Amino acid sequence: MLEVLHRDPHLIAIHKPAGLLVHRSELDRHETRFAVQLLRDQIGQPVWPVHRLDRGTSGVLLFALDTPTLAACAAQFEAGSVGKEYVAVVRGWPDDGGLIDHPLARIRDDAETRPVAGSEVPQAALTHYRSLARCELPLAIDRYPTSRYALLSLTPVTGRRHQLRRHLKHIAHPIVGDATYGKGVHNRAIAELSGERRLMLACTQLRLQHPHEHRELAIECPPADDFERVCAAMGLARRGTDTRQE
């Protein structure tokens, strides 16, 4: 059963587990379980996702319970007025904090059969990040005797597809467990160490104006248990503890 984080007459939010598709995709035709279907069956009424999370990403996922609410929420996402917070485990030690300002070309949606006009032109993309913890593990990879990793807080300003994953690759600190933008040898090493295989990216907060109640709605959830198990195995402590070794 999906964990419900918030529910009112117009909106419902769940904690989406890693590995679950939001909806049916042409790229994953063999899959039979989707968040839309599972939630619809769980509450006994139609639901419409108002944003997306990648299959491997866990965390806050918001649905509308009627189409006028869907349109109102979609307008906020389009205007860039929705606040989103994520945590991620990345390879290496980024700076204590910073802004990634790197335009991204549009990635074709699963349902699109032909390129969209102008899609090859990079669009502005901004992501703030802050280091929460660091660790150095005795994992000899490539020419290095040890491997460094960090836990980051991420705040995307824009909402380009795969933005966080692509931005972190751009600054040479890809997310652990990312099969597309990361590095397989590190992904395998952390999976063997922790016993968990997942993308180490989680949406922990979503903030928007409730379209009917005219108040800010803030929905939060901690990272999933499998995310926390990986952090524990790596020695990454989130609550203000820096595990950096000198």
N, C-alpha and C positions, 0 to 999 in steps of 0.2 A: 504494500500500500504506500502511496506517495505521501510524504510529510507535508501537511498544509501549514504554511506560515502565516497566512492572512486570508480572511474571507469576509466579504460583505455582499450586499445584493447585486453589485456590479462587477466586482473584481475578486480574483482568487490567485494566490501565489503559492508555489510549492518550492521545496528544496529538491531540485533535480539532481539525481545521482550521476556520476561520471559514467559514460558509456551508453546513456539513453538518448536516442534521437528525439528532437522536439516534435517532428512530424515526418511523414513518409518522404523519402528522398529517392530520386532516380539513381543516385550513386550507391545506395544501399538497398537494392530491391529485395534482397533476401531477408531483411529484417521484418519482424512481425510485431514488435513492441515499440510504441511511440508515446511520448508524454501526453500528447493531445488525446489519444485513444484511451490511455490508462486513466487519466483524470476524468474524462467524460464518463467512463464506466463507473468510476469511483463515486462521483457525486450525482450521477443520473441526469445530466443536462449538458447541452453543447458548450464548448469552450473555444476561445480563439486566442492564440498566443499573440501578445503585443510586441514582443521582441524575440530575439533568438540567442541561444547559447550553443556553442559548438558541442558536438557529441561528447567530446572528452572533458568538457568543462562542467563542473558541478556548481550548485548554488541557487540563488534566487531566480525564479522564472515566473513571470507574471502573465496571467490570462484574463481576458475580458469575458464576461458572461452574457453580453449582448453586443450587437454590432455598433450602436451609437457610442458605447463606451470604448470599443475597439478603435473607432475613428478618432475619438478625442485623445486617447493615449498615443496613437500613432502620430498625431500632429505634434505632440510634445517631443517624441523621439526624433521626428524630422527636424524640429526647431533646435534640437540640441539642448533642451532644458531639463532633461532627465539626468540625475546624478547617479553614477555607478562606481562602486568600489570593489576591487578584486585583491586577492593575494595569490602569489605565485612563487614557486621555487625555481631558481634559474642557475645556470652554470656560471661560475666565476664570481667575482666580487665587484659589482657595480659601485659607482660613487654612492655616498650617503643619500643623495637625492638629486633629482634633476627633471628636466623636461625633454622628452623625445619629440622633436619636430621634424617629421619625415613624411612627405607626401606618399600616398599609396595608390597604385592603379586599382581600378575596380575589378573584383573577382566575380565571374559570372555566377549567377544564382543557379541552383540545381535545376529549376524549371525552365531556364532559358535555353533555347535551342540554337540561337544565333547571337553574335556579339551585339551589344547595345551601342548605338552611336555615341562616340566620345568616350567610351569606356577605357580606351588605352591611355587617356590623359590622367596623370596622377592627381589625386584629390588631397587637399590639405588634411593632415592627420596629426593629432597632438595627444601625448600621453604623459602625465606626471607620474613619477615613481619615487618611492622612499624605501630605503633598506631597513628591515626590521631585525634581522639576525644574519650571522654568517657562520660558516663552519669550514673546516679543512679536514678531509678524510684521507686515510691511507690507501687510496685507490690509485695505482700507477696506470695512467692512461696516456697514450702517445709518448712524448718524451719527458713527461712530468712524473715525479715520484709520488706526488699527492694531488688531490683534486679539490677545488674550492667551489662552494655553492653558497647561495644567499636566498633568504626569504624576503620578498618585496611586497609592499603595498602599491597598488596600481590604480590610477584614476584616469580613465580615458575621457578626453574632452570631446572628441569626435567619435563616431560610431562606424568606422569602416570595417568591412568583413575581415576577420582574423587579425584585427588591428594590433592587439596586444602581442600575439604570437609573432607577427611580422616585425613589429617595432623592437621587440627584445632580440630577435635574430639580427636586426639591423645594427644594434649596439654591441653585438658579439656576446650576448648573454641569453641564449635561447632557453626556453622553458623546459625543465626536465620532463621527460615523457612525451615530448612533441615529436611524433614520427615524421611530420612534414617539414618543420622548420628547425628541428633540433638535431642532435648528433646521437646516432644509435648506440655507440659504445658507452656513452654516459647514461643513456636511458636504460640500457641493459644492466649496467653496474648498480644503479640505484634500485632497480626492480629486484635484483638478486639480494641486495642488502636488506631491503625492507619487506620483501615478499608481496609487494603491491605493484601492479602495472596500471598506471593511469597518467593522464595529463595533469601536471601539478599546477592547475589554474582553477580558482574558485571565485564565484561572484558572491560577495558577503553582504552587500547592501545595494538597495535600489531606492531612489528618492524621486518622487514626482508629485504634481498637484492632482489631488483626487478630482476627477472630472465632474463629479456630482456634489461632493461635500465641500469643495472649495477650501481645502486645507492640504498641507503637505502630508503625504503618505510616505513614511520611511519603513521599509521592510528589510530586516536583517536576519542573517543566520550565520553561525560559525562554520568554518570549513568542515567537510564531511569527515567521518571517522577514518576512512582510508587515507585521506589527505593528512590527517593528524598522525597516523601511524608512520607514514613516510617521514614526516618532520621529526618524530621521536627517534626513529632509527638513525637519522642523520645527525641528531643532536641539535636541531634548530629549535630554539625556544622563542616563542612569539612575544611573550609578555615583557618586552623591554630588555631582555637578556641578549647580549651580543656574545656569541660563542666563538668569536674570532680568536685564532691562535696567533701569537706574536712570533 
